[in-house]
Amino acid sequence: MYLTSEKKEEIFGKYGTSNTDTGSPESQIALFSYRISHLTGHLKSNHKDYSTERALKMLVGKRRRLLDYLKDKNIERYRAIIKELGIRK
Protein backbone atom coordinates (compact mmCIF):
# COMPACT_ATOMS: atom_id res chain seq x y z
CA MET A 1 0.00 0.00 0.00
CA TYR A 2 1.29 3.43 -0.86
CA LEU A 3 0.08 5.21 2.30
CA THR A 4 1.22 3.45 5.45
CA SER A 5 0.60 4.63 8.99
CA GLU A 6 4.26 5.62 9.28
CA LYS A 7 3.94 7.86 6.22
CA LYS A 8 0.79 9.44 7.68
CA GLU A 9 2.58 10.12 10.97
CA GLU A 10 5.44 11.69 9.05
CA ILE A 11 3.06 13.99 7.13
CA PHE A 12 1.14 14.93 10.29
CA GLY A 13 4.37 15.56 12.18
CA LYS A 14 5.75 17.80 9.44
CA TYR A 15 2.65 19.89 8.74
CA GLY A 16 0.60 19.53 11.95
CA THR A 17 1.49 20.28 15.53
CA SER A 18 2.34 16.64 16.40
CA ASN A 19 2.41 13.15 14.89
CA THR A 20 -1.15 12.54 16.05
CA ASP A 21 -2.56 15.91 14.89
CA THR A 22 -5.03 14.62 12.32
CA GLY A 23 -7.59 17.39 12.65
CA SER A 24 -5.74 20.55 11.76
CA PRO A 25 -6.46 21.92 8.28
CA GLU A 26 -2.77 22.03 7.40
CA SER A 27 -2.22 18.34 8.10
CA GLN A 28 -5.38 17.36 6.20
CA ILE A 29 -4.38 19.52 3.22
CA ALA A 30 -0.92 17.94 3.20
CA LEU A 31 -2.39 14.42 3.33
CA PHE A 32 -4.81 15.22 0.51
CA SER A 33 -1.96 16.66 -1.55
CA TYR A 34 0.06 13.47 -1.10
CA ARG A 35 -2.92 11.35 -2.15
CA ILE A 36 -3.63 13.63 -5.13
CA SER A 37 -0.08 13.31 -6.40
CA HIS A 38 -0.27 9.52 -6.08
CA LEU A 39 -3.57 9.31 -7.95
CA THR A 40 -2.31 11.67 -10.65
CA GLY A 41 0.63 9.35 -11.30
CA HIS A 42 -1.72 6.37 -11.45
CA LEU A 43 -3.98 8.10 -13.97
CA LYS A 44 -1.07 8.96 -16.24
CA SER A 45 -0.53 5.26 -16.90
CA ASN A 46 -4.19 4.17 -16.58
CA HIS A 47 -6.11 6.87 -18.39
CA LYS A 48 -9.34 4.83 -18.66
CA ASP A 49 -9.68 4.29 -14.90
CA TYR A 50 -12.76 6.46 -14.45
CA SER A 51 -13.46 5.55 -10.84
CA THR A 52 -10.00 6.76 -9.84
CA GLU A 53 -10.56 9.90 -11.89
CA ARG A 54 -13.75 10.58 -9.94
CA ALA A 55 -11.98 9.97 -6.63
CA LEU A 56 -9.23 12.38 -7.68
CA LYS A 57 -11.76 15.08 -8.51
CA MET A 58 -13.45 14.59 -5.15
CA LEU A 59 -10.12 14.87 -3.32
CA VAL A 60 -9.24 18.06 -5.17
CA GLY A 61 -12.61 19.50 -4.15
CA LYS A 62 -12.10 18.54 -0.51
CA ARG A 63 -8.66 20.15 -0.51
CA ARG A 64 -10.06 23.28 -2.17
CA ARG A 65 -12.79 23.59 0.48
CA LEU A 66 -10.26 23.18 3.29
CA LEU A 67 -8.01 25.80 1.69
CA ASP A 68 -10.96 28.21 1.41
CA TYR A 69 -11.81 27.60 5.07
CA LEU A 70 -8.24 28.24 6.14
CA LYS A 71 -8.08 31.37 4.00
CA ASP A 72 -11.19 32.76 5.72
CA LYS A 73 -9.99 31.91 9.23
CA ASN A 74 -6.27 32.70 9.12
CA ILE A 75 -4.65 34.11 5.98
CA GLU A 76 -1.09 33.70 7.31
CA ARG A 77 -1.51 29.96 7.86
CA TYR A 78 -3.10 29.70 4.40
CA ARG A 79 -0.17 31.45 2.73
CA ALA A 80 2.32 29.33 4.66
CA ILE A 81 0.77 26.00 3.62
CA ILE A 82 0.38 27.11 0.00
CA LYS A 83 4.05 28.09 -0.13
CA GLU A 84 5.26 24.97 1.67
CA LEU A 85 3.29 22.53 -0.49
CA GLY A 86 3.74 24.44 -3.74
CA ILE A 87 0.01 24.66 -4.44
CA ARG A 88 -1.15 27.46 -6.64
CA LYS A 89 -4.66 28.84 -6.77
Backbone bond lengths (Angstrom), bond angles and torsions (degrees), N, CA, C in turn:
res aa  C-N    CA-C-N  psi(-1)  N-CA   C-N-CA  omega(-1)  CA-C   N-CA-C  phi
1 M - - - 1.448 - - 1.519 109.18 -
2 Y 1.297 116.68 143.39 1.453 120.45 -174.01 1.522 113.23 -79.73
3 L 1.340 118.04 -23.56 1.459 121.02 -176.72 1.525 109.38 -119.55
4 T 1.314 115.91 94.07 1.457 120.55 -179.70 1.522 109.37 -89.09
5 S 1.316 116.31 169.47 1.459 120.17 179.86 1.529 110.92 -66.79
6 E 1.328 117.13 -29.93 1.464 119.35 177.24 1.527 111.00 -67.15
7 K 1.326 115.87 -39.38 1.465 120.08 178.57 1.528 110.59 -66.31
8 K 1.336 116.66 -39.41 1.463 120.25 176.93 1.518 110.97 -62.40
9 E 1.341 116.53 -44.50 1.462 120.12 179.05 1.520 111.10 -61.98
10 E 1.330 116.45 -37.31 1.459 120.46 177.68 1.530 111.11 -64.32
11 I 1.325 116.91 -43.76 1.469 121.17 179.23 1.524 109.96 -65.28
12 F 1.335 117.39 -45.96 1.459 120.40 -179.63 1.522 111.35 -65.55
13 G 1.324 117.56 -36.07 1.458 120.34 178.16 1.515 112.52 -68.34
14 K 1.320 116.74 -35.12 1.464 120.59 -177.98 1.529 112.30 -76.28
15 Y 1.336 116.69 -42.27 1.462 119.69 -173.79 1.519 113.81 -104.08
16 G 1.326 118.82 -20.96 1.455 122.24 178.36 1.510 110.59 -95.15
17 T 1.330 115.39 -166.34 1.460 119.09 179.38 1.530 111.74 -88.02
18 S 1.354 117.11 -24.57 1.463 120.70 178.03 1.521 108.52 -151.24
19 N 1.332 116.62 178.92 1.465 121.29 179.69 1.519 112.24 -68.80
20 T 1.323 117.26 -22.06 1.462 120.47 -179.15 1.519 112.33 -104.60
21 D 1.320 118.45 11.15 1.467 122.63 -179.66 1.524 109.38 -81.65
22 T 1.335 115.67 86.23 1.460 119.65 -177.59 1.516 112.75 -94.58
23 G 1.319 117.80 -8.91 1.457 120.35 -172.98 1.501 116.11 -98.23
24 S 1.317 118.75 -16.44 1.457 118.95 -177.12 1.529 110.15 -69.99
25 P 1.326 117.25 145.55 1.460 119.79 -179.09 1.526 113.38 -59.56
26 E 1.333 117.02 -35.54 1.457 119.77 -179.27 1.525 111.92 -63.43
27 S 1.333 116.18 -43.63 1.467 118.67 -179.00 1.521 111.15 -69.21
28 Q 1.341 117.52 -36.98 1.461 119.99 177.77 1.522 111.35 -66.98
29 I 1.333 116.95 -40.75 1.466 121.35 178.66 1.523 109.98 -63.28
30 A 1.330 116.73 -41.49 1.465 120.47 178.96 1.525 111.14 -64.81
31 L 1.334 117.45 -41.23 1.459 120.75 178.42 1.529 110.94 -65.29
32 F 1.328 116.65 -43.36 1.463 119.86 177.30 1.524 111.01 -62.25
33 S 1.322 117.40 -39.00 1.464 120.43 179.92 1.521 111.18 -64.44
34 Y 1.332 116.68 -39.15 1.461 120.46 177.30 1.523 110.59 -63.79
35 R 1.334 116.40 -44.45 1.460 120.56 179.57 1.529 111.36 -66.36
36 I 1.328 117.25 -37.49 1.466 121.60 178.94 1.522 110.45 -64.04
37 S 1.315 117.10 -42.60 1.465 119.37 179.71 1.527 110.82 -65.83
38 H 1.334 117.03 -36.86 1.467 119.91 177.68 1.527 111.27 -65.63
39 L 1.328 116.85 -45.71 1.459 120.17 -179.25 1.524 111.88 -67.88
40 T 1.313 117.47 -32.40 1.461 120.63 177.47 1.522 110.09 -64.51
41 G 1.319 117.18 -42.84 1.464 120.65 176.36 1.517 112.23 -62.99
42 H 1.330 116.75 -37.94 1.463 120.90 178.31 1.528 110.51 -64.97
43 L 1.325 116.48 -41.22 1.461 119.80 -177.02 1.528 112.79 -73.01
44 K 1.319 117.15 -21.65 1.461 118.71 176.58 1.524 111.32 -66.38
45 S 1.318 116.85 -33.02 1.462 119.44 179.48 1.526 112.89 -96.70
46 N 1.333 117.81 -18.04 1.465 122.58 -179.63 1.522 109.27 -126.46
47 H 1.308 116.67 71.65 1.459 120.90 -171.15 1.527 113.81 -71.49
48 K 1.313 119.54 -12.31 1.464 121.63 178.75 1.528 112.85 -98.81
49 D 1.306 117.93 8.87 1.457 122.30 179.72 1.533 108.33 -83.61
50 Y 1.329 115.56 87.52 1.455 120.53 -171.48 1.526 112.94 -75.92
51 S 1.315 118.00 -27.63 1.458 119.16 177.81 1.530 110.67 -69.29
52 T 1.315 117.09 -37.07 1.462 120.34 175.73 1.521 110.45 -69.10
53 E 1.312 116.51 -35.60 1.475 120.16 177.64 1.524 110.60 -62.93
54 R 1.327 116.12 -40.53 1.467 120.15 177.99 1.529 110.46 -66.29
55 A 1.315 116.85 -42.67 1.466 120.72 178.75 1.523 110.67 -62.03
56 L 1.326 116.68 -38.76 1.462 120.80 178.36 1.519 110.64 -63.79
57 K 1.320 117.14 -43.95 1.464 120.65 178.84 1.520 111.67 -62.89
58 M 1.321 116.52 -38.11 1.460 120.09 178.29 1.529 111.10 -66.85
59 L 1.335 116.97 -39.95 1.465 120.41 178.31 1.519 111.59 -65.04
60 V 1.324 116.55 -40.47 1.463 120.22 178.48 1.526 109.87 -62.83
61 G 1.324 116.69 -39.71 1.460 120.31 177.36 1.513 112.85 -65.19
62 K 1.332 117.03 -41.70 1.465 120.87 177.14 1.520 110.72 -61.17
63 R 1.339 115.56 -44.99 1.465 119.40 -180.00 1.517 110.44 -63.82
64 R 1.328 117.18 -40.22 1.464 121.37 179.54 1.524 111.05 -62.32
65 R 1.343 116.56 -42.52 1.468 120.00 178.82 1.523 111.39 -65.12
66 L 1.330 117.10 -40.23 1.469 119.38 177.44 1.525 111.35 -65.50
67 L 1.334 116.62 -39.27 1.462 119.89 177.79 1.525 110.89 -64.85
68 D 1.325 117.67 -39.76 1.466 120.70 177.22 1.517 111.24 -64.08
69 Y 1.340 116.77 -40.81 1.455 121.09 177.03 1.523 110.95 -61.08
70 L 1.324 115.81 -46.75 1.460 120.22 -178.53 1.519 111.04 -65.39
71 K 1.314 116.46 -35.62 1.466 121.00 178.92 1.534 110.75 -65.23
72 D 1.331 116.79 -38.52 1.461 120.50 178.53 1.521 112.29 -71.00
73 K 1.336 117.02 -36.30 1.463 120.68 -174.90 1.529 113.41 -83.73
74 N 1.340 116.42 -43.08 1.464 119.28 -174.94 1.527 108.49 -153.10
75 I 1.308 117.43 100.84 1.460 122.20 -174.01 1.523 112.05 -67.60
76 E 1.336 118.70 -29.80 1.463 120.66 179.75 1.522 111.09 -67.86
77 R 1.338 116.46 -43.48 1.473 119.90 177.80 1.522 110.65 -64.91
78 Y 1.336 116.63 -36.81 1.465 121.32 177.59 1.524 110.37 -61.84
79 R 1.315 116.94 -49.20 1.468 120.81 -179.52 1.520 111.37 -63.13
80 A 1.333 116.78 -37.12 1.459 120.21 -179.40 1.537 111.33 -65.94
81 I 1.332 117.16 -43.69 1.465 119.26 -177.93 1.522 110.92 -72.03
82 I 1.319 117.61 -34.45 1.465 120.87 177.27 1.536 109.90 -63.31
83 K 1.322 115.22 -44.47 1.464 119.70 -179.32 1.515 111.30 -67.72
84 E 1.327 116.92 -42.02 1.462 121.20 -176.46 1.525 112.06 -67.69
85 L 1.334 117.01 -39.40 1.458 120.77 -178.15 1.536 112.65 -88.25
86 G 1.306 116.44 -15.91 1.470 119.19 -179.23 1.519 112.75 76.69
87 I 1.324 117.11 28.83 1.461 121.48 178.49 1.526 107.81 -88.63
88 R 1.295 114.91 136.94 1.464 118.38 175.16 1.512 109.10 -115.42
89 K 1.312 116.11 148.77 1.462 120.83 -177.99 1.496 110.69 -79.63
